[in-house]
Amino acid sequence: MSTIIIGFVYNLLQMGFSIFTVVSGNRVLSGDGGYLFEFFGDKIISYFLISGSSAGFGLTVELRRGAPSNSFTDKAHASASLLLIGFLFTAIASTFTSFALSKKTNS
């Protein structure tokens, strides 16, 4: 649950930064600080998401062992699946951030 909340807050923060940049034309974090924040933020959040997903899958496997499937384990499995999908998209975004950071430091 904490992984979902941390990821949600980080995404809200990123959306706020993006909206401010589009509306004003200026970045919130100027210089290399904004690019570094996005780079390391994406890395940290992606690790949170994959650890939450693996913990969720492990929990559902253990709870289903020897007991019939119920609505709780089904919901926990669905939540872990969504965390895995979130990790995949965050990893892709992290790759794009890596390219942006390398272009910024080379120029």
Phi and psi in degrees as GROMACS dihedral restraints (atoms count N, CA, C in turn):
[ dihedral_restraints ]
;  ai    aj    ak    al  type     phi  dphi    fc
    3     4     5     6     1   -66.2    20    10
    4     5     6     7     1   -33.2    20    10
    6     7     8     9     1   -62.8    20    10
    7     8     9    10     1   -41.4    20    10
    9    10    11    12     1   -64.5    20    10
   10    11    12    13     1   -42.9    20    10
   12    13    14    15     1   -66.3    20    10
   13    14    15    16     1   -44.6    20    10
   15    16    17    18     1   -62.2    20    10
   16    17    18    19     1   -44.8    20    10
   18    19    20    21     1   -63.5    20    10
   19    20    21    22     1   -39.5    20    10
   21    22    23    24     1   -64.6    20    10
   22    23    24    25     1   -44.7    20    10
   24    25    26    27     1   -64.7    20    10
   25    26    27    28     1   -41.7    20    10
   27    28    29    30     1   -62.7    20    10
   28    29    30    31     1   -42.9    20    10
   30    31    32    33     1   -66.3    20    10
   31    32    33    34     1   -37.3    20    10
   33    34    35    36     1   -62.8    20    10
   34    35    36    37     1   -40.7    20    10
   36    37    38    39     1   -63.5    20    10
   37    38    39    40     1   -44.5    20    10
   39    40    41    42     1   -63.8    20    10
   40    41    42    43     1   -39.8    20    10
   42    43    44    45     1   -63.5    20    10
   43    44    45    46     1   -41.3    20    10
   45    46    47    48     1   -61.7    20    10
   46    47    48    49     1   -43.1    20    10
   48    49    50    51     1   -62.0    20    10
   49    50    51    52     1   -42.5    20    10
   51    52    53    54     1   -66.7    20    10
   52    53    54    55     1   -42.9    20    10
   54    55    56    57     1   -64.0    20    10
   55    56    57    58     1   -42.1    20    10
   57    58    59    60     1   -62.0    20    10
   58    59    60    61     1   -41.1    20    10
   60    61    62    63     1   -64.7    20    10
   61    62    63    64     1   -41.9    20    10
   63    64    65    66     1   -67.4    20    10
   64    65    66    67     1   -43.4    20    10
   66    67    68    69     1   -71.8    20    10
   67    68    69    70     1   -46.3    20    10
   69    70    71    72     1   -93.2    20    10
   70    71    72    73     1   -23.5    20    10
   72    73    74    75     1    85.3    20    10
   73    74    75    76     1    -2.9    20    10
   75    76    77    78     1  -114.6    20    10
   76    77    78    79     1   148.7    20    10
   78    79    80    81     1   -81.7    20    10
   79    80    81    82     1   147.1    20    10
   81    82    83    84     1   -66.3    20    10
   82    83    84    85     1   -48.9    20    10
   84    85    86    87     1  -103.5    20    10
   85    86    87    88     1   103.7    20    10
   87    88    89    90     1   -81.2    20    10
   88    89    90    91     1   163.4    20    10
   90    91    92    93     1    74.3    20    10
   91    92    93    94     1  -153.9    20    10
   93    94    95    96     1   -76.6    20    10
   94    95    96    97     1   -13.7    20    10
   96    97    98    99     1   -61.0    20    10
   97    98    99   100     1   -39.9    20    10
   99   100   101   102     1   -66.2    20    10
  100   101   102   103     1   -42.5    20    10
  102   103   104   105     1   -67.4    20    10
  103   104   105   106     1   -39.4    20    10
  105   106   107   108     1   -67.7    20    10
  106   107   108   109     1   -38.9    20    10
  108   109   110   111     1   -60.5    20    10
  109   110   111   112     1   -46.2    20    10
  111   112   113   114     1   -64.5    20    10
  112   113   114   115     1   -41.9    20    10
  114   115   116   117     1   -62.6    20    10
  115   116   117   118     1   -54.5    20    10
  117   118   119   120     1   -72.4    20    10
  118   119   120   121     1   -33.1    20    10
  120   121   122   123     1   -62.3    20    10
  121   122   123   124     1   -44.5    20    10
  123   124   125   126     1   -62.5    20    10
  124   125   126   127     1   -40.9    20    10
  126   127   128   129     1   -63.6    20    10
  127   128   129   130     1   -47.8    20    10
  129   130   131   132     1   -65.0    20    10
  130   131   132   133     1   -45.6    20    10
  132   133   134   135     1   -64.2    20    10
  133   134   135   136     1   -38.5    20    10
  135   136   137   138     1   -64.6    20    10
  136   137   138   139     1   -36.8    20    10
  138   139   140   141     1   -67.8    20    10
  139   140   141   142     1   -38.6    20    10
  141   142   143   144     1   -60.3    20    10
  142   143   144   145     1   -44.6    20    10
  144   145   146   147     1   -65.2    20    10
  145   146   147   148     1   -42.9    20    10
  147   148   149   150     1   -70.8    20    10
  148   149   150   151     1   -33.6    20    10
  150   151   152   153     1   -70.5    20    10
  151   152   153   154     1   -37.9    20    10
  153   154   155   156     1   -66.4    20    10
  154   155   156   157     1   -38.4    20    10
  156   157   158   159     1   -65.3    20    10
  157   158   159   160     1   -45.3    20    10
  159   160   161   162     1   -67.6    20    10
  160   161   162   163     1   -35.9    20    10
  162   163   164   165     1   -66.2    20    10
  163   164   165   166     1   -39.9    20    10
  165   166   167   168     1   -65.2    20    10
  166   167   168   169     1   -42.4    20    10
  168   169   170   171     1   -65.3    20    10
  169   170   171   172     1   -40.0    20    10
  171   172   173   174     1   -63.3    20    10
  172   173   174   175     1   -39.8    20    10
  174   175   176   177     1   -63.9    20    10
  175   176   177   178     1   -45.6    20    10
  177   178   179   180     1   -67.1    20    10
  178   179   180   181     1   -35.1    20    10
  180   181   182   183     1   -65.1    20    10
  181   182   183   184     1   -43.4    20    10
  183   184   185   186     1   -68.0    20    10
  184   185   186   187     1   -39.1    20    10
  186   187   188   189     1   -71.6    20    10
  187   188   189   190     1   -29.8    20    10
  189   190   191   192     1   -82.0    20    10
  190   191   192   193     1   -15.3    20    10
  192   193   194   195     1   -69.4    20    10
  193   194   195   196     1   116.6    20    10
  195   196   197   198     1    81.3    20    10
  196   197   198   199     1    -3.1    20    10
  198   199   200   201     1  -131.5    20    10
  199   200   201   202     1   149.3    20    10
  201   202   203   204     1   -68.5    20    10
  202   203   204   205     1   155.7    20    10
  204   205   206   207     1   -67.8    20    10
  205   206   207   208     1   138.7    20    10
  207   208   209   210     1  -130.3    20    10
  208   209   210   211     1  -179.3    20    10
  210   211   212   213     1   -66.6    20    10
  211   212   213   214     1   -32.0    20    10
  213   214   215   216     1   -65.2    20    10
  214   215   216   217     1   -47.6    20    10
  216   217   218   219     1   -68.2    20    10
  217   218   219   220     1   -33.1    20    10
  219   220   221   222     1   -65.3    20    10
  220   221   222   223     1   -42.1    20    10
  222   223   224   225     1   -68.6    20    10
  223   224   225   226     1   -38.2    20    10
  225   226   227   228     1   -65.5    20    10
  226   227   228   229     1   -39.1    20    10
  228   229   230   231     1   -66.6    20    10
  229   230   231   232     1   -40.7    20    10
  231   232   233   234     1   -64.6    20    10
  232   233   234   235     1   -39.7    20    10
  234   235   236   237     1   -64.6    20    10
  235   236   237   238     1   -42.4    20    10
  237   238   239   240     1   -64.7    20    10
  238   239   240   241     1   -35.6    20    10
  240   241   242   243     1   -65.1    20    10
  241   242   243   244     1   -41.1    20    10
  243   244   245   246     1   -65.2    20    10
  244   245   246   247     1   -37.4    20    10
  246   247   248   249     1   -63.9    20    10
  247   248   249   250     1   -38.1    20    10
  249   250   251   252     1   -64.8    20    10
  250   251   252   253     1   -42.6    20    10
  252   253   254   255     1   -64.2    20    10
  253   254   255   256     1   -40.6    20    10
  255   256   257   258     1   -61.0    20    10
  256   257   258   259     1   -39.5    20    10
  258   259   260   261     1   -62.2    20    10
  259   260   261   262     1   -43.8    20    10
  261   262   263   264     1   -60.9    20    10
  262   263   264   265     1   -45.7    20    10
  264   265   266   267     1   -68.0    20    10
  265   266   267   268     1   -37.0    20    10
  267   268   269   270     1   -67.8    20    10
  268   269   270   271     1   -36.4    20    10
  270   271   272   273     1   -64.9    20    10
  271   272   273   274     1   -39.1    20    10
  273   274   275   276     1   -65.0    20    10
  274   275   276   277     1   -44.3    20    10
  276   277   278   279     1   -62.8    20    10
  277   278   279   280     1   -36.1    20    10
  279   280   281   282     1   -64.2    20    10
  280   281   282   283     1   -35.5    20    10
  282   283   284   285     1   -64.3    20    10
  283   284   285   286     1   -44.2    20    10
  285   286   287   288     1   -63.8    20    10
  286   287   288   289     1   -38.2    20    10
  288   289   290   291     1   -64.3    20    10
  289   290   291   292     1   -36.9    20    10
  291   292   293   294     1   -61.8    20    10
  292   293   294   295     1   -42.0    20    10
  294   295   296   297     1   -64.4    20    10
  295   296   297   298     1   -42.1    20    10
  297   298   299   300     1   -64.6    20    10
  298   299   300   301     1   -39.3    20    10
  300   301   302   303     1   -67.1    20    10
  301   302   303   304     1   -41.4    20    10
  303   304   305   306     1   -67.7    20    10
  304   305   306   307     1   -35.6    20    10
  306   307   308   309     1   -66.7    20    10
  307   308   309   310     1   -38.6    20    10
  309   310   311   312     1   -68.3    20    10
  310   311   312   313     1   -40.9    20    10
  312   313   314   315     1   -76.9    20    10
  313   314   315   316     1   -24.4    20    10
  315   316   317   318     1   -81.7    20    10
  316   317   318   319     1   -18.5    20    10
